[in-house]
Amino acid sequence: MRVAVLCDVHGNLPALEAVLAEVAALEVDRIVCGGDVVAGPFPRECLERLLALDTIFVRGNGDRQPGDWVAERLDPLTLEFLRELPVAVPFGGALYCHGSPRSDEEILTRVSPEERVRAALAGVEERVVVGGHTHVQYDRVVDGVRLVNAGSVGRPYEGRQGAFWALLDGEGVELRHTPYAVDAAAVAVRASGYPQADDVASTLLDPEDPDEVSAYFESLAS
């Protein structure tokens, strides 16, 4: 079973299209969307693209509270669908979530203390847990549980341009990076009317450092 895990698309359609083209070439069996698909400049287009591929969805905090601009571009039934998505979904031997198995906004980074990770994973039966939320890829093991952050497709904080995601193949996990036309995407984002368009475009062109971002998220969690 080959599973592509796409987290934190954040309405970035050009990035999503690039990743989906690569996913198609890899003959993936199923796609899991690990939350925060709509909170960005092209929310409806990104969601429709993934729905057409029989994607498995888990809820992100940005799906639960997408903001007024995004909500105005989605019909009420779609908004209800997003809010009612599960926090965690078991599939193919792994558990998929956004922040953690118990919360769509819990912060777990590659430098989170083991005791906090242990508490977040308490009661989890699966030996692999895959999520997103903090936009930085990592792969670590705590008490025999492999905790993977797939990174962000649409707004990564990896210190380099591109879209980031994960590929699970049996017991193997591969953290993937897909280049795409970021300059053109930034132009499209700025033309979208999205209220935070300039900030999004800037971070796409000049991504933030993953160590600095992880330290910042840890400061919020402590």
URSULCOR-V653238 format. One record per helix or strand of 2 or more residues. SS is the DSSP state (@ for helix, = for strand). FROM is the first residue (numbers start at 1). TO is the last residue. If there is no record, write none. Layout:
BEGIN
ss=SS from=FROM to=TO
ss=SS from=FROM to=TO
END
This chain:
BEGIN
ss== from=2 to=6
ss=@ from=13 to=25
ss== from=30 to=33
ss=@ from=43 to=51
ss== from=56 to=57
ss=@ from=61 to=64
ss=@ from=68 to=71
ss=@ from=76 to=83
ss== from=88 to=91
ss== from=94 to=97
ss=@ from=114 to=120
ss== from=128 to=131
ss== from=138 to=142
ss== from=145 to=149
ss== from=163 to=169
ss== from=172 to=178
ss=@ from=182 to=190
ss=@ from=197 to=205
ss=@ from=210 to=221
END
